[in-house]
Amino acid sequence: MRVGDLLPVPPGPGEAAATPSALPIWIDLMQPTLQEERLVEQLIGVELPTREEMQEIEASSRLYREGDVLFMTANFLHGADTGEVGSTPITFVLTTHCLVTIRHATPKAFGVFAARAAKNPSLASTADGVMLGLFEQVVDRLADILERIGADMDRTSQAAFRAARSKEVASKKEQALKEALIALGTVGEITARTSDTLLGLSRILAFIAAESDSCIRRETKGRIKTLARDVRSLMDHGKFLNDKATFLLDAVLGIINIEQSAIIKTFSVVAVVFLPPTLVASIYGMNFEVMPELQWTLGYPLALGLMVFSAVAPLWSFRRKGWL
C-alpha cells in the first residue's frame, strides 16, 4: 500500500512526532522509496532499518529494542503457488500504538490478512494484535503448504516406484524418474525455506515473550504461547517431511543406478560374447604363409564351430553362475 494514502500530514521542522491517536495502527511499506521511509520515520520518531540491514543474519541485528520500540526481522517464504519459490526478509517495527512492516516481496499471508482485516476491523484494533494476526496467518499458510507438500510427495513416491516395477520401455521409465527427481527437488527447496521461516518466527515469538512489559499487552500472552506451540509442531512436521524427501531422493537415485547398471551389464555381456569369436577370426585372418590350418579341408567349418563355441561358452557359464 502507498504510505501517503494512510498517513496524516507529517510534522514540520522543529515539530514533534505525531501523537499516538494520529498514527495508523498498521503501516505496510512495500518496496518503499527513500522519501516514504523518511516520512514514516518522521511520523513515528524512529529510524527504520535499511534493506542491507534487514539482510544481516546476526541475531543482534534482527531482534533488538530501542527504548519502547521493538525491531524484529525474519525470512518469510513467498511464491509457493507460482512456482517461483523464494525467501524475503521482513522487518516488524512495533511501537506502543503502531506497527510498521517493511518488505520487498508479498507473501500470500499478508494479502489474506489485509483482506480479512478490511472485513473485520477488530482484527486490526491494536498494533501487537495486527502483528500476531499476521503471524497466525503465516502459520496457517505454512501449515497448508506442508500439507500440500506431503500429498505431492506421496504421489511422487507412488509414481516413481510404479515406474520402477513397470515393464514399459526405458524412455518412459526415464521420464517418470526424471519427473520424480524434479518434484523431490522442489519439495526439498520448499521445506528448507519453510523451516527457515518457522525458525525466524520461533525466535521472534521468544523475543516478544520476553519483552511483554513494553509494546506487548499482557492479554496477548496466551496467543503468543499458542503460536509458539503451533510453530514448534510445524517445525517437527517439516523435519519429518524433509527426512522423507531425503529418503525418497535416495530411493529414486538408487532405482536410476540399478537401471543404468542393467544397461552397462547388457553391454558388458555383449562384449564378452563377441570377444572370443573376434579373436579366432583375427587369428585366421592373418596372412602368414605357414599356417597349416589354412590347408585343412575342414578348416573353415572348424573355425566357424570354434567361434560359435567361444561365444556360447561364456553365456552358459554366466547363466550357470546366476549372473544372467
C-alpha positions as a printed NumPy array, in Angstrom:
array([[  0.   ,   0.   ,   0.   ],
       [  1.136,   3.555,  -0.53 ],
       [  2.29 ,   5.348,   2.582],
       [  0.838,   8.666,   1.529],
       [ -2.655,   7.159,   1.371],
       [ -2.529,   6.228,   5.059],
       [ -0.569,   8.873,   6.871],
       [ -1.601,  12.284,   8.119],
       [  0.442,  15.336,   7.243],
       [  3.921,  14.861,   8.721],
       [  5.207,  17.322,  11.326],
       [  7.088,  20.328,  10.078],
       [ 10.623,  21.332,  11.018],
       [ 11.02 ,  21.566,  14.758],
       [  7.661,  19.904,  15.441],
       [  7.297,  16.741,  17.491],
       [  6.322,  13.39 ,  16.063],
       [  2.654,  12.682,  15.576],
       [  0.577,  11.889,  18.643],
       [ -0.399,   8.227,  19.124],
       [ -4.024,   8.952,  18.306],
       [ -2.99 ,  10.333,  14.916],
       [ -0.994,   7.23 ,  13.984],
       [ -2.481,   4.445,  11.877],
       [ -2.424,   1.02 ,  13.533],
       [ -0.521,  -0.64 ,  10.675],
       [  1.796,   0.912,   8.095],
       [  2.799,  -1.628,   5.466],
       [  5.826,  -0.479,   3.451],
       [  6.121,  -2.48 ,   0.23 ],
       [  9.388,  -1.65 ,  -1.584],
       [  9.399,   1.817,  -0.023],
       [ 11.211,   4.714,  -1.577],
       [ 13.637,   6.804,   0.462],
       [ 11.036,   9.561,   0.683],
       [  8.419,   7.166,   2.056],
       [ 10.866,   5.83 ,   4.647],
       [ 11.723,   9.362,   5.787],
       [  8.02 ,  10.179,   6.029],
       [  7.354,   7.227,   8.322],
       [ 10.456,   7.944,  10.395],
       [  9.207,  11.491,  10.999],
       [  5.77 ,  10.196,  11.894],
       [  6.797,   7.588,  14.482],
       [ 10.049,   9.217,  15.576],
       [ 12.133,   6.078,  14.936],
       [ 14.819,   5.362,  12.348],
       [ 13.886,   2.414,  10.122],
       [ 16.441,  -0.264,   9.135],
       [ 17.743,  -0.237,   5.574],
       [ 17.373,  -3.151,   3.175],
       [ 21.024,  -4.069,   3.717],
       [ 20.497,  -4.124,   7.486],
       [ 17.409,  -6.32 ,   7.044],
       [ 19.531,  -8.923,   5.239],
       [ 22.039,  -9.309,   8.079],
       [ 21.829, -12.688,   9.78 ],
       [ 23.177, -11.89 ,  13.244],
       [ 20.553, -12.276,  15.984],
       [ 21.535,  -8.9  ,  17.445],
       [ 20.799,  -7.234,  14.097],
       [ 17.449,  -8.962,  13.651],
       [ 15.98 ,  -8.795,  17.157],
       [ 16.626,  -5.734,  19.271],
       [ 14.967,  -2.992,  21.262],
       [ 15.432,   0.768,  21.175],
       [ 13.592,   2.393,  24.054],
       [  9.991,   1.179,  23.864],
       [ 10.254,   0.148,  20.198],
       [ 10.867,  -3.458,  19.143],
       [ 12.645,  -4.315,  15.877],
       [ 12.151,  -7.862,  14.564],
       [ 13.313,  -9.295,  11.238],
       [ 12.866, -12.806,   9.812],
       [ 12.879, -14.52 ,   6.426],
       [  9.454, -15.384,   5.029],
       [  8.548, -17.855,   2.298],
       [  6.806, -16.478,  -0.794],
       [  5.904, -17.689,  -4.282],
       [  4.928, -21.241,  -3.281],
       [  1.838, -21.084,  -5.509],
       [  3.503, -19.539,  -8.546],
       [  6.456, -21.932,  -8.661],
       [  8.939, -19.083,  -8.142],
       [  9.781, -20.018,  -4.572],
       [ 11.897, -17.603,  -2.589],
       [ 12.545, -16.108,   0.823],
       [ 12.475, -12.44 ,   1.696],
       [ 13.426, -10.653,   4.921],
       [ 10.537,  -8.726,   6.501],
       [ 11.036,  -6.308,   9.375],
       [  8.395,  -5.591,  12.008],
       [  8.82 ,  -2.308,  13.875],
       [  6.431,  -2.357,  16.82 ],
       [  5.681,   0.72 ,  18.856],
       [  3.063,   1.083,  21.559],
       [  0.397,   2.298,  19.128],
       [  1.679,   1.44 ,  15.642],
       [  3.114,  -1.469,  13.672],
       [  5.356,  -0.813,  10.665],
       [  6.199,  -3.691,   8.321],
       [  8.97 ,  -3.305,   5.743],
       [  9.112,  -5.827,   2.92 ],
       [ 10.227,  -6.199,  -0.7  ],
       [  8.03 ,  -9.159,  -1.666],
       [  4.456, -10.183,  -0.927],
       [  3.883, -13.431,   0.971],
       [  0.306, -14.525,   0.396],
       [ -0.453, -14.401,   4.125],
       [ -0.088, -10.606,   4.136],
       [ -2.69 , -10.144,   1.414],
       [ -5.076, -12.597,   3.093],
       [ -4.792, -10.885,   6.477],
       [ -5.264,  -7.434,   4.949],
       [ -8.457,  -8.629,   3.248],
       [ -9.722, -10.156,   6.492],
       [ -8.938,  -7.006,   8.462],
       [-10.829,  -4.911,   5.902],
       [-13.941,  -7.036,   6.53 ],
       [-13.417,  -7.327,  10.286],
       [-11.758,  -4.161,  11.687],
       [-11.487,  -5.712,  15.161],
       [ -8.563,  -7.788,  13.847],
       [ -6.57 ,  -4.584,  13.439],
       [ -7.58 ,  -2.727,  16.597],
       [ -4.111,  -2.797,  18.21 ],
       [ -0.569,  -2.811,  16.869],
       [  0.5  ,  -6.018,  18.65 ],
       [ -2.802,  -7.618,  17.636],
       [ -2.054,  -6.888,  13.972],
       [  1.427,  -8.371,  14.301],
       [  0.17 , -11.538,  15.997],
       [ -2.642, -11.764,  13.44 ],
       [ -0.056, -11.66 ,  10.666],
       [  1.983, -14.347,  12.388],
       [ -1.109, -16.536,  12.787],
       [ -1.94 , -16.118,   9.121],
       [  1.643, -17.022,   8.167],
       [  1.498, -20.147,  10.345],
       [ -1.833, -21.181,   8.802],
       [ -0.38 , -20.624,   5.344],
       [  2.735, -22.68 ,   6.122],
       [  0.579, -25.491,   7.515],
       [ -1.379, -25.595,   4.246],
       [  1.867, -25.651,   2.256],
       [  3.291, -28.515,   4.323],
       [  0.055, -30.492,   3.907],
       [  0.203, -29.986,   0.146],
       [  3.872, -30.954,   0.051],
       [  3.101, -34.157,   1.945],
       [  0.405, -35.081,  -0.575],
       [  2.691, -34.236,  -3.516],
       [  5.443, -36.354,  -2.018],
       [  3.126, -39.352,  -1.656],
       [  2.06 , -39.073,  -5.307],
       [  5.678, -38.709,  -6.41 ],
       [  6.839, -41.76 ,  -4.489],
       [  3.988, -43.875,  -5.848],
       [  4.722, -42.783,  -9.418],
       [  8.458, -43.457,  -9.033],
       [  8.026, -46.962,  -7.581],
       [  5.271, -47.772, -10.092],
       [  7.631, -46.811, -12.904],
       [ 10.388, -48.96 , -11.392],
       [  8.099, -52.019, -11.31 ],
       [  6.573, -51.488, -14.747],
       [  7.644, -53.268, -17.943],
       [  7.402, -50.136, -20.05 ],
       [ 10.097, -49.028, -22.462],
       [ 13.162, -47.422, -20.956],
       [ 12.309, -43.94 , -22.237],
       [  9.023, -43.846, -20.285],
       [ 10.736, -45.052, -17.137],
       [ 13.428, -42.42 , -17.516],
       [ 10.816, -39.687, -17.936],
       [  8.902, -40.822, -14.84 ],
       [ 12.072, -40.949, -12.731],
       [ 13.2  , -37.558, -14.045],
       [  9.866, -36.011, -13.054],
       [ 10.211, -37.621,  -9.62 ],
       [ 13.662, -36.073,  -9.16 ],
       [ 12.369, -32.62 , -10.155],
       [  9.375, -32.936,  -7.828],
       [ 11.532, -34.049,  -4.902],
       [ 13.972, -31.211,  -5.561],
       [ 11.112, -28.72 ,  -5.416],
       [  9.821, -30.303,  -2.217],
       [ 13.267, -30.06 ,  -0.664],
       [ 13.575, -26.38 ,  -1.532],
       [ 10.14 , -25.503,  -0.16 ],
       [ 10.63 , -27.468,   3.068],
       [ 14.01 , -25.802,   3.614],
       [ 12.556, -22.317,   3.136],
       [  9.542, -23.224,   5.267],
       [ 11.842, -24.358,   8.072],
       [ 13.76 , -21.087,   7.755],
       [ 10.518, -19.108,   8.108],
       [  9.4  , -21.155,  11.115],
       [ 12.797, -20.754,  12.77 ],
       [ 12.588, -16.972,  12.346],
       [  9.05 , -16.91 ,  13.757],
       [ 10.144, -19.035,  16.702],
       [ 12.91 , -16.565,  17.541],
       [ 10.569, -13.589,  17.212],
       [  7.964, -15.185,  19.49 ],
       [ 10.606, -15.97 ,  22.119],
       [ 11.833, -12.374,  21.851],
       [  8.417, -10.72 ,  22.253],
       [  7.515, -13.102,  25.085],
       [ 10.497, -11.718,  26.972],
       [  9.549,  -8.118,  26.069],
       [  5.919,  -8.286,  27.179],
       [  6.411,  -5.334,  29.521],
       [  6.862,  -2.85 ,  26.642],
       [  4.807,  -2.947,  23.425],
       [  3.18 ,  -6.326,  24.003],
       [ -0.011,  -6.353,  26.069],
       [ -0.268,  -8.926,  28.854],
       [ -3.541, -10.284,  27.478],
       [ -1.733, -11.477,  24.342],
       [  0.466, -13.937,  26.255],
       [ -1.985, -16.744,  25.543],
       [ -1.864, -16.063,  21.793],
       [  1.922, -15.972,  21.893],
       [  2.122, -19.345,  23.666],
       [ -0.358, -20.892,  21.231],
       [  1.575, -19.525,  18.272],
       [  4.868, -20.809,  19.682],
       [  3.337, -24.265,  20.163],
       [  1.975, -24.291,  16.598],
       [  5.336, -23.197,  15.221],
       [  7.137, -25.984,  17.081],
       [  4.681, -28.583,  15.79 ],
       [  5.129, -27.341,  12.209],
       [  8.904, -27.392,  12.606],
       [  8.719, -31.046,  13.692],
       [  6.427, -31.878,  10.775],
       [  8.714, -30.012,   8.361],
       [ 11.692, -32.017,   9.637],
       [  9.721, -35.226,   9.076],
       [  8.869, -34.196,   5.505],
       [ 12.466, -33.207,   4.836],
       [ 13.724, -36.584,   6.09 ],
       [ 11.1  , -38.328,   3.967],
       [ 12.128, -36.31 ,   0.908],
       [ 15.763, -37.263,   1.514],
       [ 14.816, -40.95 ,   1.782],
       [ 12.737, -40.814,  -1.411],
       [ 15.513, -38.968,  -3.226],
       [ 17.994, -41.691,  -2.246],
       [ 15.492, -44.343,  -3.331],
       [ 14.911, -42.739,  -6.746],
       [ 18.641, -42.31 ,  -7.287],
       [ 19.092, -45.975,  -6.328],
       [ 16.481, -47.006,  -8.899],
       [ 18.235, -44.941, -11.557],
       [ 21.572, -46.544, -10.652],
       [ 20.022, -50.017, -10.954],
       [ 18.614, -49.157, -14.384],
       [ 21.997, -47.832, -15.505],
       [ 23.749, -50.909, -14.101],
       [ 21.414, -53.159, -16.092],
       [ 22.279, -51.282, -19.277],
       [ 26.004, -51.475, -18.579],
       [ 25.623, -55.171, -17.755],
       [ 23.987, -55.807, -21.125],
       [ 26.827, -54.084, -22.984],
       [ 29.386, -55.995, -20.929],
       [ 27.802, -59.354, -21.751],
       [ 27.656, -58.487, -25.447],
       [ 31.324, -57.502, -25.38 ],
       [ 32.329, -60.744, -23.634],
       [ 30.263, -62.849, -26.062],
       [ 31.813, -61.324, -29.186],
       [ 35.381, -61.022, -27.921],
       [ 36.459, -64.722, -28.285],
       [ 34.946, -65.119, -31.795],
       [ 36.673, -61.909, -32.799],
       [ 39.958, -63.315, -31.503],
       [ 39.509, -66.536, -33.513],
       [ 38.602, -64.608, -36.67 ],
       [ 41.6  , -62.326, -36.164],
       [ 43.985, -65.26 , -35.859],
       [ 42.799, -66.941, -39.054],
       [ 42.65 , -63.613, -40.843],
       [ 46.43 , -63.212, -40.639],
       [ 48.448, -63.516, -43.876],
       [ 51.336, -65.773, -42.799],
       [ 52.336, -68.342, -45.447],
       [ 52.957, -71.156, -42.969],
       [ 49.56 , -71.706, -41.319],
       [ 48.704, -75.451, -41.529],
       [ 45.031, -74.891, -40.657],
       [ 44.524, -72.893, -43.848],
       [ 45.19 , -76.038, -45.889],
       [ 42.728, -78.236, -44.   ],
       [ 39.624, -79.309, -45.84 ],
       [ 37.556, -78.901, -42.669],
       [ 39.426, -75.775, -41.547],
       [ 36.63 , -73.368, -42.398],
       [ 33.805, -75.249, -40.589],
       [ 36.134, -75.929, -37.664],
       [ 36.918, -72.206, -37.371],
       [ 33.204, -71.356, -37.507],
       [ 32.454, -74.012, -34.875],
       [ 35.231, -72.673, -32.654],
       [ 33.83 , -69.162, -32.953],
       [ 30.304, -70.337, -32.051],
       [ 31.6  , -72.384, -29.121],
       [ 33.689, -69.489, -27.788],
       [ 30.576, -67.289, -27.875],
       [ 28.172, -69.806, -26.299],
       [ 30.547, -70.987, -23.548],
       [ 30.658, -67.636, -21.672],
       [ 26.862, -67.319, -21.895],
       [ 26.422, -70.798, -20.461],
       [ 28.93 , -70.075, -17.696],
       [ 27.264, -66.746, -16.775],
       [ 23.814, -68.312, -16.695],
       [ 25.038, -71.2  , -14.541],
       [ 26.503, -68.747, -12.017],
       [ 23.282, -66.722, -11.97 ],
       [ 24.752, -63.592, -13.495],
       [ 22.134, -63.548, -16.253]])
